[in-house]
Amino acid sequence: LSRHEQLLKECLDHRALNQPEVLPQIFGYLLHENPITGNLSKKHIVDAFDALVDTMETEKIADGKADAGMTFFGQFVDHDITLDASSAIGSVIDPRTIRNIRTPNLDMDCVYGDGPDATPHLYHPKHEGFMLFGRKDSPLDLARNCHGRALIGDPRNDENIIVSQIQGAFICLHNILMTHVEEGKAIAHDIRDCSQMNVRAEAWDHYIPEKLMGYEQVRRFIRLHYQWLVLNDLLPSFVDEKVIHATLKHDPFHDKGPIMPAEFSGAAYRFGHATVQPSYCLKKGGHGVDLFKMFGFSKRDPDSDIEMAQFFDVPGTRAQKALPVGTKMAGTLFRLPDNIVGKGLQWGDLEISKTKAKKLALRNILRDRTALQLPSGQQMARKLGCGELAVPKALKDHHISKTPLWFYCLQEAEQVGKGKLTGVGGSIVASVIIRLLKLDPASILNTPDFKPWSGFGSNFNMGSLMAYVEKNRGDIAHAKDLWCE
């Protein structure tokens, strides 16, 4: 076990974190598998789904209420809690056999990896507890190896330049706070007091060596604030707040349900695809840059550095906005570039053309129906006692009587939720996130005295956190030593 896991073990009456009743790293169903039945041919089914998907494409972009950056913060959170490296469109797989590569709790392992001992390539070998960050030619880029690959806890967080820089901001935040601790500034006492909430002092002294004490305190300090943002900023941006409050009081699903439901990872949480703008301004007064011209997985030029105020509201500014959650999606997502989708799909003996395979919405529905075989939206609505929505005309015209869960969640948001997930979609997303926090003995929901640090501003949110990072990242100790080519 890592030192952090040993620390948590003290809070779990000496039970291991991988015991089934704690946080098992597997997927599963909230309800049950829902295989395709009936006499319709595979081609007929794909044509039906394709007809539904074609109703979603739009060039008329209407801003929603959420900051544009929240789409990418949501992607960052997804990468923190899920990674299914085995399921594929067209191949049936039982989610209960899939190992979740990420730890299914909001612990920021996509940033920290398994800590300096287990993942030393993320950390400076001499400046204890500081994380590698930046390059000589691009000080705000992620640390990279000689092939340009980012040295981070989850490589997916380098897939576009926006989520890459959210990742970078959290690394910068860690190094900023490590600087304060190393220099013995007053904030070091605030970090220590916050980090030790709800954890016995003797546990810290017993499991954490003195040389890593500052690192572990900063890590927990940031984790608590990150969890607060997920619960109080990200969720309300996209989920009906009445659903969030109801779920905090009573989980709508049974207590022994899977920690990481396929209905969440394969459908409901993919709502973010519908909130993507076709282009974004990276800096104030700049021109819009197409989403797929922001491709990552390579060295980033300083010209691609973003101003966080363009993506998250901070005092005195107004950020770009995400699209409202609904059944309309930007046209760029229906023509995925060749470097993302370079060929067609195969479902049994049916070949699905490259043109269709490039439609992200169709890929989502086919993953649901051909690989994960998720319950329909109507089945989930009956389970939750929600009013059932009508099956879309495009499906009824093709003799399909149930709505794929991913589309159903978007349909609910558009017709009932005023641009936010509600009913089925809201309940699934809120339930999973809140349950992860409840099961984590060191989370904010189990740390009742936690309040965001006043140094981040009186109205703590992603905007104020990013503003703090941008203001202070020029004062990181050993900054040039942390560069890595």
WOSULSUL-V370099 format. One record per residue. RES is the residue in one letter. OMEGA is omega as a letter, one per 30 degrees, with the letter a starting at -180 (NA if undefined). Layout:
# WOSULSUL-V370099
res;omega
RES;OMEGA
RES;OMEGA
This chain:
# WOSULSUL-V370099
res;omega
L;l
S;l
R;l
H;l
E;l
Q;l
L;l
L;a
K;l
E;a
C;a
L;a
D;l
H;l
R;l
A;a
L;a
N;l
Q;a
P;a
E;l
V;a
L;l
P;a
Q;l
I;l
F;l
G;l
Y;l
L;l
L;a
H;l
E;a
N;a
P;l
I;l
T;l
G;a
N;a
L;l
S;l
K;a
K;l
H;a
I;l
V;l
D;l
A;l
F;l
D;l
A;l
L;a
V;a
D;l
T;a
M;a
E;l
T;l
E;l
K;a
I;l
A;a
D;l
G;a
K;a
A;l
D;a
A;a
G;a
M;l
T;a
F;l
F;l
G;l
Q;l
F;l
V;l
D;a
H;l
D;a
I;a
T;l
L;l
D;a
A;a
S;a
S;a
A;l
I;l
G;l
S;a
V;l
I;l
D;a
P;a
R;l
T;a
I;l
R;l
N;a
I;l
R;l
T;a
P;l
N;a
L;a
D;l
M;l
D;l
C;l
V;a
Y;a
G;l
D;l
G;a
P;a
D;a
A;l
T;a
P;a
H;l
L;a
Y;l
H;a
P;a
K;l
H;a
E;l
G;l
F;a
M;l
L;l
F;l
G;l
R;a
K;a
D;a
S;a
P;a
L;l
D;l
L;l
A;a
R;l
N;a
C;l
H;l
G;l
R;a
A;l
L;a
I;a
G;l
D;a
P;a
R;a
N;l
D;a
E;l
N;a
I;l
I;l
V;l
S;a
Q;l
I;l
Q;a
G;l
A;l
F;l
I;l
C;l
L;l
H;a
N;l
I;a
L;l
M;l
T;l
H;a
V;a
E;a
E;l
G;a
K;a
A;a
I;l
A;l
H;l
D;l
I;a
R;a
D;l
C;a
S;a
Q;l
M;l
N;l
V;a
R;a
A;a
E;l
A;l
W;a
D;a
H;a
Y;a
I;l
P;a
E;a
K;l
L;a
M;l
G;l
Y;a
E;l
Q;l
V;a
R;a
R;l
F;a
I;l
R;a
L;l
H;l
Y;l
Q;l
W;l
L;l
V;a
L;a
N;a
D;a
L;a
L;a
P;l
S;a
F;a
V;l
D;a
E;l
K;l
V;l
I;a
H;l
A;a
T;l
L;l
K;a
H;l
D;a
P;l
F;a
H;a
D;a
K;l
G;a
P;l
I;a
M;a
P;l
A;l
E;l
F;a
S;a
G;a
A;a
A;a
Y;l
R;l
F;a
G;l
H;a
A;a
T;a
V;l
Q;l
P;l
S;a
Y;l
C;a
L;a
K;l
K;a
G;a
G;l
H;l
G;l
V;a
D;a
L;a
F;l
K;l
M;a
F;a
G;l
F;l
S;a
K;a
R;l
D;l
P;l
D;a
S;l
D;a
I;l
E;a
M;l
A;l
Q;a
F;l
F;l
D;l
V;a
P;l
G;l
T;l
R;a
A;l
Q;a
K;l
A;l
L;l
P;l
V;a
G;a
T;l
K;a
M;l
A;a
G;a
T;a
L;l
F;l
R;a
L;a
P;a
D;a
N;l
I;l
V;a
G;a
K;l
G;a
L;l
Q;l
W;a
G;l
D;a
L;l
E;l
I;a
S;l
K;l
T;l
K;a
A;a
K;l
K;a
L;a
A;l
L;l
R;l
N;a
I;l
L;l
R;l
D;a
R;a
T;a
A;a
L;l
Q;a
L;l
P;l
S;l
G;a
Q;l
Q;l
M;l
A;l
R;l
K;a
L;a
G;l
C;l
G;a
E;l
L;l
A;l
V;a
P;a
K;a
A;l
L;l
K;l
D;l
H;l
H;l
I;a
S;l
K;a
T;l
P;a
L;a
W;a
F;a
Y;l
C;l
L;l
Q;l
E;a
A;a
E;a
Q;a
V;a
G;l
K;l
G;l
K;l
L;l
T;l
G;a
V;a
G;a
G;a
S;a
I;a
V;a
A;a
S;a
V;a
I;a
I;l
R;l
L;l
L;l
K;a
L;l
D;a
P;a
A;a
S;l
I;l
L;l
N;l
T;a
P;a
D;a
F;l
K;l
P;a
W;a
S;a
G;l
F;l
G;a
S;l
N;a
F;l
N;a
M;l
G;a
S;l
L;l
M;l
A;l
Y;a
V;a
E;a
K;a
N;a
R;l
G;a
D;a
I;l
A;l
H;a
A;a
K;l
D;a
L;l
W;l
C;a
E;NA
